[in-house]
Amino acid sequence: MKKLLFCVLFAAFFVISSNGQEMPAKIRTFLDSNFNSKELGRWKAAPGNCGDQKWIAIADFDGDSLTDYLIRFTTGKTKRTTRLHLIAFFNRNGAYTPESFFEGVYDERLKRSSSAIVKKGTTVSLGLGEEGEGPTMVLKTDGIVQFVCETDDSATFFYRNGAMKNISEAVSNSLTGSAKIMASSDKSQQMPRAIEQYLDKNFSGWEISPASDLCGEKKLFAFGDFNGDGKRDLVVHFLLGKNTNKNRLLLYGFINNGRNYEPIKIAKNDNREDFGMLSFVIVNKGKEIPFSNGEESDVNHVLRLGGDAITLFKCETDASSTFIFQNGRFRNIGN
């Protein structure tokens, strides 16, 4: 679950709701024309689950002093096909430009969600540090928060370059290398400077592995003792070559030998469709895990870990690979 982000420090958020506010005819015409089909049926208003429980809100997202609209609705005829949509309509002197900035499967999580306007001048967390910590930003125009009721699961959106952007992703994407570390890491768990320097030197422009709605919040790095020598090693999951034909997602281990860190490549993925769906966890020493010996057999093989291991997995699927450190490299033992 994505924990984020929504920390209002100096002003409370609130909804300017649809009380006495009718949807402009041009917006309704747009919805009727674009979200009305035999397969998915007609769009339906989707009031929030908490707060004012409204599905229309008015604000000024682009700072031009004209009234813009937020419309919250669903499409789909079945549980499997129903999706939640959030569309901002920018007022262009009576014409309305639609901006679809959020869409997701209308599952139990989103059924418990709501949306609200965050007013201009509000200070919000960028969602790049631990809860209550990290950098903040004062909104120059009205923004939108989409949140799951009675949880910390939320995302804040603001207007930038003609579109509504996820505030944490927009700011994070403007940072690379060491600057991104300073924005994203808990001070007590910061990446060693030597590893930052190695990445900056050998992988210029590297970035944090991208997130997705299904995968939620993902770690850039984690500590473990992969060779069982009692020293703190590190694993880093990062993106390289964004917006190029050499775009790839890399998982690297760094073994602490007491003097420096030895970098060892663990895995690489160059399928862009997988980037947001891949994440990793540390499997603790002593745990028994199943593994393959490379032979076809009905016998279940179990390995008791002599050091910490790393499992790389694809969110919302059974696809995963577990890596142990052995003979100077990381070996994929599967599971």
URWOUR-V699785 format. One record per residue. RES is the residue in three letters. SS is DSSP state (hx for helix, st for strand, lp for the rest). OMEGA is omega in whole degrees, -180 to 180 (999 if undefined). NEAR is the number of other ideal C-beta (glycine too) atoms within 8 Angstrom. Layout:
res->{RES;RES}
ss->{SS;SS}
omega->{OMEGA;OMEGA}
near->{NEAR;NEAR}
This chain:
res->{MET;LYS;LYS;LEU;LEU;PHE;CYS;VAL;LEU;PHE;ALA;ALA;PHE;PHE;VAL;ILE;SER;SER;ASN;GLY;GLN;GLU;MET;PRO;ALA;LYS;ILE;ARG;THR;PHE;LEU;ASP;SER;ASN;PHE;ASN;SER;LYS;GLU;LEU;GLY;ARG;TRP;LYS;ALA;ALA;PRO;GLY;ASN;CYS;GLY;ASP;GLN;LYS;TRP;ILE;ALA;ILE;ALA;ASP;PHE;ASP;GLY;ASP;SER;LEU;THR;ASP;TYR;LEU;ILE;ARG;PHE;THR;THR;GLY;LYS;THR;LYS;ARG;THR;THR;ARG;LEU;HIS;LEU;ILE;ALA;PHE;PHE;ASN;ARG;ASN;GLY;ALA;TYR;THR;PRO;GLU;SER;PHE;PHE;GLU;GLY;VAL;TYR;ASP;GLU;ARG;LEU;LYS;ARG;SER;SER;SER;ALA;ILE;VAL;LYS;LYS;GLY;THR;THR;VAL;SER;LEU;GLY;LEU;GLY;GLU;GLU;GLY;GLU;GLY;PRO;THR;MET;VAL;LEU;LYS;THR;ASP;GLY;ILE;VAL;GLN;PHE;VAL;CYS;GLU;THR;ASP;ASP;SER;ALA;THR;PHE;PHE;TYR;ARG;ASN;GLY;ALA;MET;LYS;ASN;ILE;SER;GLU;ALA;VAL;SER;ASN;SER;LEU;THR;GLY;SER;ALA;LYS;ILE;MET;ALA;SER;SER;ASP;LYS;SER;GLN;GLN;MET;PRO;ARG;ALA;ILE;GLU;GLN;TYR;LEU;ASP;LYS;ASN;PHE;SER;GLY;TRP;GLU;ILE;SER;PRO;ALA;SER;ASP;LEU;CYS;GLY;GLU;LYS;LYS;LEU;PHE;ALA;PHE;GLY;ASP;PHE;ASN;GLY;ASP;GLY;LYS;ARG;ASP;LEU;VAL;VAL;HIS;PHE;LEU;LEU;GLY;LYS;ASN;THR;ASN;LYS;ASN;ARG;LEU;LEU;LEU;TYR;GLY;PHE;ILE;ASN;ASN;GLY;ARG;ASN;TYR;GLU;PRO;ILE;LYS;ILE;ALA;LYS;ASN;ASP;ASN;ARG;GLU;ASP;PHE;GLY;MET;LEU;SER;PHE;VAL;ILE;VAL;ASN;LYS;GLY;LYS;GLU;ILE;PRO;PHE;SER;ASN;GLY;GLU;GLU;SER;ASP;VAL;ASN;HIS;VAL;LEU;ARG;LEU;GLY;GLY;ASP;ALA;ILE;THR;LEU;PHE;LYS;CYS;GLU;THR;ASP;ALA;SER;SER;THR;PHE;ILE;PHE;GLN;ASN;GLY;ARG;PHE;ARG;ASN;ILE;GLY;ASN}
ss->{lp;lp;lp;lp;lp;lp;lp;st;lp;lp;lp;lp;lp;lp;lp;lp;lp;lp;lp;lp;lp;lp;lp;lp;hx;hx;hx;hx;hx;hx;hx;hx;hx;hx;lp;st;st;lp;lp;lp;st;st;lp;st;st;lp;lp;lp;lp;lp;lp;lp;lp;lp;lp;st;st;st;st;lp;lp;lp;lp;lp;lp;lp;lp;st;st;st;st;st;st;st;st;lp;lp;lp;lp;lp;lp;lp;st;st;st;st;st;st;st;st;st;st;lp;lp;st;st;st;st;st;st;st;st;st;st;st;lp;lp;hx;hx;hx;hx;lp;st;st;st;st;st;st;lp;lp;lp;lp;st;st;st;lp;lp;lp;lp;lp;lp;lp;lp;lp;lp;st;st;st;lp;lp;lp;lp;st;st;st;st;st;st;lp;lp;lp;lp;lp;st;st;st;st;st;st;st;lp;lp;st;st;st;st;hx;hx;hx;hx;hx;hx;hx;lp;lp;lp;hx;hx;hx;hx;hx;hx;hx;hx;lp;lp;hx;hx;hx;lp;lp;lp;hx;hx;hx;hx;hx;hx;hx;hx;hx;hx;lp;lp;lp;lp;st;st;lp;lp;lp;st;lp;lp;lp;st;lp;lp;lp;lp;st;st;st;st;lp;lp;lp;lp;lp;lp;lp;lp;st;st;st;st;st;st;st;st;lp;lp;lp;lp;lp;lp;lp;st;st;st;st;st;st;st;st;st;lp;lp;lp;lp;st;st;st;st;st;st;st;st;st;lp;lp;hx;hx;hx;hx;hx;hx;st;st;st;st;st;st;lp;lp;lp;lp;st;st;st;st;lp;lp;lp;lp;lp;lp;lp;lp;lp;st;st;st;st;lp;lp;lp;lp;st;st;st;st;st;st;lp;lp;lp;lp;lp;st;st;st;st;st;st;st;lp;lp;st;st;st;st;lp;lp;lp}
omega->{-178;-177;-175;-27;-165;-179;179;-171;-172;178;180;176;175;-179;165;-165;-176;176;180;-176;178;177;176;-177;-178;177;179;178;178;-179;-180;-177;-172;-178;180;-177;179;-177;-173;-180;-179;178;180;176;-178;178;178;-177;-180;-177;-179;176;179;178;174;174;178;-178;174;-174;-175;173;-179;178;174;-176;175;-177;167;178;-178;-175;177;170;177;-179;-176;179;-178;-174;-176;-178;176;179;168;179;172;177;-179;-179;177;-180;176;171;-175;178;-178;175;177;-174;178;175;-180;176;-175;-178;-177;179;-178;175;179;-176;177;180;-179;175;174;-169;173;-180;178;176;-177;175;176;177;-177;178;176;-177;180;-180;177;-176;178;178;175;-178;178;175;177;178;-178;172;174;-172;174;-173;176;174;174;-176;-176;175;-180;-178;178;-176;176;175;174;-177;175;-176;170;-169;-178;180;-179;-179;179;-178;178;179;173;171;-173;180;179;177;-177;-179;-168;-170;170;-176;-179;-178;-178;176;178;-176;-179;179;174;-178;178;-179;-180;-177;-173;-179;-177;-180;180;-178;176;175;-176;180;174;180;-178;-176;-179;-178;-179;179;171;-178;176;179;175;175;-170;180;174;-179;178;179;-176;177;-174;170;-178;179;-172;-178;180;175;180;179;174;179;177;-180;179;179;-174;173;-177;171;178;-177;-179;179;179;178;178;-178;178;-179;180;179;-179;-177;177;176;-180;175;-174;180;-178;-169;-178;-174;-177;178;-178;174;174;176;-170;176;178;-180;177;-179;177;178;180;176;178;-180;176;-176;175;-178;178;177;-178;179;173;-174;176;175;177;179;-179;174;175;-174;176;-173;178;175;176;-177;179;175;179;-177;174;178;-176;178;174;179;176;-177;177;-179;179;172;999}
near->{7;10;9;13;14;13;9;11;7;5;8;4;11;7;11;7;9;11;5;3;8;4;10;9;6;9;12;9;8;11;12;10;6;6;11;9;6;3;5;8;10;6;11;8;8;10;8;15;9;8;8;7;8;12;10;13;15;11;13;12;14;8;9;6;4;8;7;14;15;15;13;15;14;11;12;11;7;6;4;5;9;12;11;15;14;14;11;13;15;10;12;8;5;5;7;12;7;8;10;8;11;10;7;9;7;11;7;5;9;11;8;10;13;11;13;14;14;13;11;9;6;13;10;16;13;15;12;10;12;6;6;5;7;11;9;10;9;7;14;5;11;12;15;19;13;11;13;10;11;5;8;7;10;12;15;16;13;13;10;7;4;3;8;10;12;8;16;13;9;11;13;14;7;5;10;7;12;8;8;13;12;7;14;11;12;8;6;4;6;8;11;8;6;8;12;12;9;11;12;11;7;7;10;7;9;11;14;10;13;8;10;9;6;8;12;11;8;10;8;13;10;9;8;13;12;15;8;8;5;4;8;7;15;15;16;12;14;14;14;13;10;8;4;6;4;6;12;10;14;12;14;11;15;14;11;9;8;4;3;5;13;7;9;11;8;11;10;8;9;7;6;6;5;10;13;9;13;15;12;13;8;12;11;7;9;5;9;6;12;7;11;8;6;3;5;2;5;2;4;4;8;8;10;7;14;5;12;12;15;17;13;13;12;9;11;6;7;3;5;9;10;15;15;12;12;7;4;4;7;12;9;8;11;7;10}
